[in-house]
Amino acid sequence: MMCFGFFKLMMMVFNFLISLCGAVLLATGIWVIVDKRSLLQLLGPLPKQILQYVIVGYIITAAGGILCLLGLLGGCSAHKENKCLLMTFFSAILIIFIAAVGVAAAMAVYSSFAESILEKWAMSALKEDYADDEFVTLMWDNTMRMFKCCGFNNYTDFKGSLFTKNQPDMMPLPCCLPDATSCPLAEASNANLPGCYDHIVTLVMKNFKIVGSIGAGICGLQIGAMITAIYLFSQLDKRFS
């Protein structure tokens, strides 16, 4: 029965790691809900249409809570050597795993539309939110200064925006040369800074890769936990007999 003991130990380890991942997500979700400014500083100049802060925070918190509960359920099922708990744990993990694979497949299929969607959201943020939403304005200004770029494509993105309606014939200060104290439209045209498109796409893809890596790690833990759970389930009758 040494093999059974080994799988039981591995079941405990897998579920401890799942609970740990859940706790991290839970803490992250609470942080997102409580401190939206830090989230924006981390992710960069994404428009508020993408960052539905409270919704994102609740989703992450819920996911973390579910993983914590599943980790406890799996650990308890292994410790108690209970077939009903093991099958319940296996079924729950399998459903979550299938859902995660489905989401990943959908993202892969629609990845070709990602850039056009990003441009639509970015343009909406520049036209409607810049100079009105504090967080969007701050992040766009910081990004434009950091990368010496202007707008999403170029300075013309601001034409007809809320900013130019409030300040006719003016452009955001980062759209002119670094030593400029004001930025009239003519000077922005002469400076002709490139758009921030490449930098924003790189930033978004970097964050997607981080999220994808974390998701892949959690899926790996789920696979390991399912294998150990089904093995323990199949061996319990022999163990009791």
Residue pairs with C-beta under 8 A, 6 or more apart in sequence:
1 239
4 232
4 235
4 239
7 228
7 231
7 232
7 235
8 78
8 81
8 228
8 232
10 224
10 228
11 74
11 75
11 77
11 78
11 225
11 228
11 229
11 232
12 75
12 78
12 79
14 74
14 221
14 224
14 225
14 228
15 70
15 71
15 72
15 73
15 74
15 75
15 78
15 225
16 71
16 75
17 71
17 221
18 67
18 70
18 71
18 74
18 218
18 221
18 222
18 225
19 67
19 68
19 70
19 71
19 72
19 75
20 71
21 64
21 67
21 217
21 218
21 221
22 63
22 64
22 65
22 66
22 67
22 68
22 69
22 70
22 71
23 64
23 68
24 64
25 60
25 61
25 63
25 64
25 67
26 60
26 61
26 64
26 65
26 68
27 64
28 60
28 64
29 57
29 58
29 59
29 60
29 61
29 62
29 63
29 64
30 57
30 61
31 38
31 39
31 57
32 39
32 53
32 56
32 57
32 60
33 53
33 54
33 57
33 58
33 61
36 51
36 53
36 135
37 135
39 51
39 53
39 56
40 46
40 51
40 135
40 138
40 139
41 139
43 51
43 203
43 207
44 139
44 143
44 200
44 203
44 204
45 122
45 125
45 136
45 139
45 140
45 142
45 143
45 196
45 200
46 121
46 125
46 139
46 204
47 121
47 122
47 124
47 125
47 129
47 136
48 125
48 129
48 133
48 135
48 136
49 121
49 124
49 125
50 121
66 96
67 218
70 89
70 92
70 93
70 96
73 85
73 88
73 89
73 92
74 89
74 93
74 225
74 229
76 82
76 85
77 85
77 86
77 88
77 89
77 229
78 86
78 228
78 229
78 232
81 232
81 236
81 239
83 233
83 236
86 229
86 232
86 233
86 236
87 233
89 225
89 229
90 226
90 229
90 230
90 233
93 222
93 225
93 226
93 229
94 226
96 222
97 219
97 222
97 223
97 226
100 215
100 218
100 219
100 222
101 219
104 212
104 215
114 204
115 201
118 200
118 201
118 204
119 152
119 197
122 152
122 200
123 152
123 157
125 133
125 136
125 140
126 140
126 151
126 152
126 157
126 158
126 161
127 157
127 160
127 161
127 162
128 161
128 162
129 136
129 137
129 162
130 136
130 137
130 140
130 158
130 161
130 162
130 163
130 172
131 137
131 161
131 162
131 163
131 166
132 162
140 172
141 172
141 173
141 174
143 149
143 196
143 199
143 200
144 150
144 151
144 172
144 174
144 175
144 193
144 196
145 174
147 196
147 199
148 178
148 193
149 193
149 194
149 195
149 196
149 199
150 157
150 171
150 172
150 174
150 175
150 188
150 191
150 193
150 194
150 195
150 196
151 157
151 158
151 175
151 195
151 196
152 195
152 196
152 197
152 200
153 195
153 197
154 192
154 193
154 194
154 195
155 171
155 175
155 188
155 189
155 191
155 192
155 193
157 195
158 164
158 171
158 172
158 175
163 170
163 171
163 172
164 170
164 171
169 184
169 185
170 182
170 183
170 184
170 185
171 183
171 184
171 185
171 187
171 188
172 183
173 180
173 182
173 183
174 183
175 183
175 188
175 191
175 193
176 182
176 183
176 187
176 188
176 191
177 187
177 191
180 187
